[in-house]
């Protein structure tokens, strides 16, 4: 079934790793309860302990000749099984490439990399062994020439030594053949890995088309990343999650029909979006994810406070702006309750009608926050003006030639404000 992010994530369009992990954990527990088997309980404990580490990545070791589901099983991959999600890849070897198939066979990616490394090490050993073979062969030829000219016991000793040299040469040649074979396999494996550096082949694309049904979704592994893969009207699409498109709402899906990344971007309806009327930076967050989460926390606090005040549980005294906002919120709620889908509310010339309940609540919270900021700024301004007027009076007293000179009288508003500030304090005689 579908999973929904918590309301605060939807309101602020920001989800933390903790939000996603908790959502997946609840899903895993639900599926485990539906399948009350011991193996599910065992996998559940492993998955729950592993989920927090998913933000740092997961090791995937694909196989190249065992289909789109050919991936070496690890404990981490148990999460996909428990959550009921398929993990697929398209990094497959065409069986018509007989030479490469003979080298790759059933090897995983890690094993194939080990083959490349072993071949590189073998290449470094071949030249010294060839030189040893040449030296031993010269020595053997010398013994054979001397043995043919000698007789008796000396000839027998030289024959024995030549036999030993001959056996050493044979062993060295066998070892060199083995190293040469490793080098050839390494070159074939390295050629395959280099030619398929995109981690997707046309044979893999063909197999993905055969495996996925229309409307089906799964997790697609490619370029050491995970993506959401679906099939719509016979065409494969990937969900766009690149941060560069975070503020481009008309870009949702990416067509998967090429192996080199030459693709086409579509909207939520799998249609090509119309060109923009003008080129300008897209609206939306452009700061670090950590700051986005901090802003979400502040915005959520403001929202909850405004919501509490709208229900009458907040402070009893409010300024005019706060009162207008609360009255507008209540009026809009009543209109919506009685079935008026086109209800509107006016708060400081801001129309809230036509928005979803979450968006309306968010706008009201933002309006309350703005009112609070304006009130604080006005209060700071009044305090600053009062301090300046009192300071001018003090300077005037200090400049007076004698105590009998009349001092300027403070304005009535200043005297009243100063008196108010002294009332709560203690009087010292």
C-alpha positions in Angstrom: 0.0 0.0 0.0 0.9 3.7 -0.1 2.9 5.3 2.6 2.3 8.9 3.7 4.7 11.2 5.4 3.7 12.8 8.7 1.6 16.0 8.5 4.4 18.3 9.6 6.6 17.0 6.7 3.8 17.7 4.3 3.2 21.2 5.7 6.8 22.2 5.4 7.8 20.1 2.4 10.8 18.8 4.3 11.4 15.3 5.7 14.4 14.3 7.8 16.2 10.9 7.7 14.6 10.1 11.0 11.1 10.7 9.5 11.8 8.3 6.7 13.4 5.6 8.9 10.4 5.7 11.3 8.0 5.3 8.4 9.9 2.3 7.1 10.2 0.8 10.5 6.4 1.0 11.0 5.9 -0.6 7.6 8.3 -3.4 8.5 6.5 -4.1 11.8 3.1 -4.1 10.1 4.2 -6.7 7.5 5.9 -8.8 10.1 2.6 -8.9 12.1 0.8 -10.0 9.0 3.2 -12.8 8.5 3.7 -14.4 11.9 6.6 -16.7 11.0 9.8 -17.1 12.9 11.9 -16.2 9.8 10.0 -12.9 9.6 10.6 -12.1 13.3 14.3 -12.8 12.8 14.6 -10.6 9.7 12.6 -7.8 11.5 15.1 -7.5 14.3 17.9 -7.3 11.8 16.2 -4.8 9.7 15.2 -2.5 12.6 18.8 -2.4 13.8 20.0 -1.7 10.2 17.6 1.0 9.1 19.3 4.0 10.8 22.5 3.2 8.9 20.8 3.4 5.5 21.6 7.1 5.3 25.2 6.2 4.9 24.5 3.8 2.0 24.2 0.0 1.4 26.6 -2.4 -0.3 25.1 -4.1 -3.4 27.0 -6.8 -5.3 25.2 -7.5 -8.6 25.7 -10.6 -10.8 25.9 -10.1 -14.5 24.4 -13.4 -15.9 21.5 -14.2 -13.6 18.9 -11.7 -14.6 17.6 -8.4 -13.2 17.2 -10.0 -9.7 20.7 -11.4 -9.7 22.2 -9.8 -6.6 24.3 -11.5 -3.9 22.2 -11.7 -0.8 23.4 -9.9 2.3 21.8 -9.1 5.6 21.1 -5.5 4.5 19.1 -6.8 1.5 16.7 -8.4 3.9 15.1 -5.0 4.3 13.7 -5.2 0.7 12.2 -8.6 1.3 10.6 -7.6 4.6 9.2 -4.4 3.1 7.9 -6.3 0.1 10.0 -4.3 -2.5 11.9 -5.7 -5.4 15.5 -4.6 -6.0 16.5 -4.9 -9.7 19.4 -3.9 -11.9 20.2 -3.7 -15.6 23.9 -4.4 -15.5 23.6 -7.6 -17.5 26.0 -9.4 -19.9 24.6 -10.3 -23.4 24.8 -14.2 -23.6 25.8 -13.9 -27.3 29.2 -12.5 -26.1 30.7 -16.0 -25.6 34.3 -14.9 -24.9 33.2 -12.5 -22.1 30.7 -15.0 -20.7 33.4 -17.6 -20.4 35.3 -15.2 -18.1 32.5 -13.5 -16.2 30.4 -16.7 -15.8 28.5 -16.5 -12.5 30.9 -14.0 -10.9 29.7 -11.1 -8.9 31.0 -7.6 -9.3 33.4 -8.0 -6.4 34.7 -11.3 -7.8 35.2 -9.7 -11.3 37.2 -6.9 -9.7 39.4 -9.4 -8.0 39.9 -11.0 -11.4 41.1 -7.7 -12.8 43.5 -7.2 -9.8 44.9 -10.7 -10.1 45.6 -10.2 -13.8 47.4 -6.9 -13.1 49.6 -8.7 -10.5 50.2 -11.6 -12.9 51.3 -9.1 -15.7 54.0 -7.8 -13.4 55.3 -11.3 -12.8 55.4 -12.5 -16.3 58.5 -10.6 -17.5 60.8 -11.8 -14.7 59.7 -15.4 -15.2 60.4 -15.1 -18.9 63.9 -13.9 -18.1 64.4 -16.8 -15.7 63.3 -19.2 -18.5 65.8 -17.7 -20.9 68.6 -18.0 -18.4 67.7 -21.6 -17.5 67.4 -22.6 -21.1 70.9 -21.2 -21.9 72.3 -23.1 -18.9 70.6 -26.3 -20.1 71.9 -25.9 -23.6 75.4 -25.5 -22.2 75.1 -28.7 -20.1 73.8 -30.6 -23.1 76.8 -29.5 -25.2 79.3 -30.5 -22.5 77.6 -33.8 -21.9 77.8 -34.8 -25.5 81.6 -34.3 -25.4 82.2 -36.1 -22.1 82.1 -39.7 -21.2 81.8 -42.0 -18.2 80.8 -40.7 -14.8 81.1 -37.0 -15.7 78.6 -37.5 -18.5 76.1 -39.1 -16.1 76.4 -36.2 -13.6 75.9 -33.6 -16.3 72.9 -35.5 -17.6 71.3 -35.5 -14.2 71.9 -31.8 -13.8 70.5 -31.1 -17.3 67.4 -33.1 -16.4 66.9 -30.9 -13.3 67.3 -27.8 -15.4 64.8 -29.1 -17.9 62.2 -29.8 -15.2 62.7 -26.2 -13.8 62.2 -24.8 -17.3 59.0 -26.8 -17.7 57.6 -25.6 -14.3 58.5 -22.0 -15.1 56.7 -22.2 -18.5 53.6 -23.7 -16.8 53.6 -20.9 -14.3 54.0 -18.3 -17.0 51.0 -19.9 -18.9 48.9 -19.6 -15.8 49.9 -16.0 -15.3 49.2 -15.3 -19.0 45.8 -16.8 -18.7 45.0 -14.6 -15.7 46.2 -11.6 -17.6 43.9 -12.4 -20.6 40.9 -12.9 -18.2 41.8 -9.6 -16.5 41.8 -7.8 -19.8 38.5 -9.3 -20.9 36.9 -8.5 -17.5 38.3 -4.9 -17.5 37.1 -4.3 -21.0 33.6 -5.4 -20.0 33.6 -3.2 -16.9 34.9 -0.2 -18.8 32.4 -0.6 -21.7 29.5 -0.8 -19.2 30.7 1.9 -16.8 27.1 3.3 -16.8 26.1 0.0 -15.1 23.4 -0.5 -17.6 23.4 -2.5 -20.9 20.9 -2.7 -23.7 20.5 -6.4 -22.9 19.7 -5.3 -19.3 17.1 -2.8 -20.6 15.4 -5.5 -22.6 15.3 -7.8 -19.5 13.8 -4.9 -17.4 11.1 -4.4 -19.9 10.2 -8.1 -19.7 10.3 -8.2 -15.9 8.2 -5.2 -15.0 4.5 -5.1 -15.6 2.7 -1.9 -16.5 2.1 0.3 -13.4 4.5 -1.8 -11.3 7.1 -0.2 -9.1 10.4 -1.4 -7.8 13.9 -0.1 -6.6 16.4 0.2 -9.4 20.2 0.0 -8.7 22.5 1.9 -11.0 25.7 4.0 -10.7 25.9 3.0 -7.0 22.6 4.7 -6.3 19.0 3.6 -5.8 16.0 5.0 -7.7 12.3 4.3 -8.0 11.5 2.5 -11.3 8.1 2.1 -12.9 6.6 1.2 -16.2 3.9 3.3 -17.9 2.3 2.3 -21.2 5.3 0.1 -22.1 8.0 2.7 -21.2 10.3 2.6 -18.3 10.6 5.7 -16.1 12.8 6.8 -13.1 11.6 9.1 -10.4 13.8 12.3 -10.5 15.5 12.8 -7.1 18.4 15.0 -8.2 18.8 18.0 -5.9 19.2 20.2 -8.9 15.5 19.7 -9.8 14.2 20.2 -6.2 12.7 23.5 -7.2 11.4 22.5 -10.6 7.9 21.1 -10.0 7.2 20.3 -13.6 10.1 17.7 -13.7 9.0 14.4 -12.0 10.0 11.5 -14.2 13.0 10.6 -16.3 12.6 8.3 -19.3 14.9 5.2 -19.1 15.5 4.2 -22.7 19.2 4.9 -23.2 22.3 3.6 -21.4 24.4 6.7 -21.8 22.2 9.1 -19.8 20.8 10.8 -23.0 17.2 11.0 -21.7 14.0 13.0 -21.5 12.3 14.6 -18.5 8.5 14.5 -18.0 5.9 15.8 -15.6 3.7 13.9 -13.1 1.5 12.8 -16.0 4.4 11.3 -18.0 4.0 14.2 -20.4 6.7 16.6 -21.7 6.2 19.9 -19.8 5.7 23.1 -21.8 8.7 25.5 -21.9 8.8 28.2 -19.3 7.7 31.7 -20.3 11.0 33.2 -18.9 14.3 31.9 -17.6 14.7 32.7 -13.9 15.7 30.8 -10.8 13.0 28.5 -9.5 11.4 29.4 -6.3 12.1 27.1 -3.3 14.8 26.2 -0.8 18.4 26.8 -1.9 20.1 26.2 1.4 21.6 23.2 3.1 19.3 20.4 4.3 20.4 21.0 7.9 19.1 24.5 7.8 15.9 23.4 6.0 15.2 21.0 8.9 15.9 23.8 11.5 13.5 26.1 9.6 10.9 23.3 9.6 11.2 23.0 13.4 10.7 26.7 13.9 7.8 26.9 11.4 6.1 23.9 13.0 6.4 25.5 16.5 4.8 28.7 15.1 2.1 26.6 13.5 1.2 24.8 16.7 1.1 28.0 18.6 -1.2 29.7 16.1 -3.4 26.6 16.1 -3.6 26.6 19.9 -4.5 30.3 19.9 -7.2 29.8 17.3 -8.8 27.3 19.6 -8.8 29.8 22.4 -6.1 28.1 24.5 -3.4 30.8 24.0 -2.9 34.2 25.8 -6.0 36.2 26.6 -4.7 39.5 25.4 -3.9 39.9 21.7 -3.1 42.8 19.5 -5.3 43.8 16.6 -3.4 41.8 14.0 -3.5 38.6 16.0 -7.2 39.1 16.7 -8.0 39.6 13.0 -6.0 36.4 12.1 -7.9 34.3 14.7 -11.3 35.6 13.6 -10.4 34.9 9.9 -9.3 31.4 10.8 -12.5 30.6 12.7 -14.7 32.1 10.0 -12.9 30.0 7.3 -13.2 26.9 9.4 -16.9 27.4 9.8 -17.5 28.0 6.1 -15.5 24.9 5.2 -17.4 22.8 7.8 -20.7 23.8 6.2 -19.5 22.6 2.8 -18.3 25.8 1.2 -15.3 24.5 -0.8 -14.7 28.0 -2.2 -14.4 29.7 1.2 -12.0 32.5 1.5 -10.5 34.5 4.4 -8.9 37.9 4.4 -5.9 38.4 6.7 -3.9 41.5 6.1 -5.0 41.5 2.4 -3.9 37.9 2.0 -6.4 35.5 0.4 -6.4 32.0 2.0 -9.3 30.5 0.1 -8.7 27.8 -2.5 -5.9 26.3 -0.4 -5.8 22.8 1.2 -6.4 22.7 5.0 -2.7 22.1 5.6 -1.7 25.1 3.4 -4.3 27.3 5.1 -3.1 26.4 8.5 0.5 27.1 7.4 -0.4 30.5 6.0 -2.2 31.5 9.2 0.8 30.4 11.2 3.1 32.5 9.0 0.7 35.5 9.4 0.8 35.2 13.1 4.6 35.0 13.0 4.8 38.2 10.9 2.4 40.0 13.4 4.7 38.9 16.3 7.8 40.2 14.5 6.1 43.5 13.7 5.0 44.0 17.3 8.5 43.2 18.6 10.1 45.6 16.1 7.7 48.4 17.2 8.4 47.7 20.8 12.2 47.9 20.2 11.7 51.2 18.3 9.7 52.8 21.1 12.3 51.7 23.7 15.1 53.1 21.6 13.3 56.5 21.3 12.7 56.7 25.0 16.4 55.9 25.8 17.5 58.7 23.4 15.2 61.3 25.0 16.3 60.4 28.5 20.0 60.6 27.4 19.4 64.1 26.0 18.0 65.3 29.3 21.0 63.9 31.2 23.4 65.7 28.8 21.5 68.9 29.4 21.8 68.7 33.2 25.6 68.0 32.9 26.1 71.1 30.7 24.2 73.4 33.1 26.4 76.2 34.8 24.8 75.9 38.3 22.2 74.0 40.2 19.7 76.9 40.1 19.5 76.9 36.3 16.2 75.6 35.0 16.4 72.3 33.1 14.3 71.5 30.2 11.3 69.5 31.1 10.8 66.0 29.7 7.9 65.5 27.5 4.8 64.1 29.2 5.0 60.9 27.2 8.6 60.4 28.3 7.7 61.0 32.0 4.8 58.6 31.8 7.0 55.9 30.2 9.8 56.4 32.7 7.3 56.1 35.6 5.9 52.9 34.2 9.4 51.4 34.0 10.1 52.3 37.7 6.9 51.0 39.2 7.9 47.3 39.4 11.3 48.2 41.0 12.4 48.7 44.6 12.6 52.3 46.1 15.9 53.0 47.9 16.0 56.1 50.2 
